[in-house]
């Protein structure tokens, strides 16, 4: 649902920005509805970590996340498991592609209204 995607997206910077793989969601619960106009906040807590059995450069992290509406009512809870690079083991920052010239993108983005 949209609520799962929204709250997962809110946690990417803190939880899975350096993830190699998203391994799944468990115990997804939607205890209260979300309505148009609601403001959603979220909080995550690491509940388990372990080294990968097959890849020594990564570990497995399980995070419990709760999303709240503007009144502080929980609207979603779930656990998410991700495979993340261990400290000093991730891809180097120099490996990302770079634009060919300083004028990238060649044409400015435009918007249209209908």
Secondary structure as GFF3:
##gff-version 3
##sequence-region A 1 114
A	DSSP	alpha_helix	2	11	.	.	.	ID=ss1
A	DSSP	pi_helix	12	16	.	.	.	ID=ss2
A	DSSP	beta_strand	19	29	.	.	.	ID=ss3
A	DSSP	beta_strand	41	51	.	.	.	ID=ss4
A	DSSP	beta_strand	58	68	.	.	.	ID=ss5
A	DSSP	beta_strand	74	85	.	.	.	ID=ss6
A	DSSP	three_ten_helix	93	95	.	.	.	ID=ss7
###
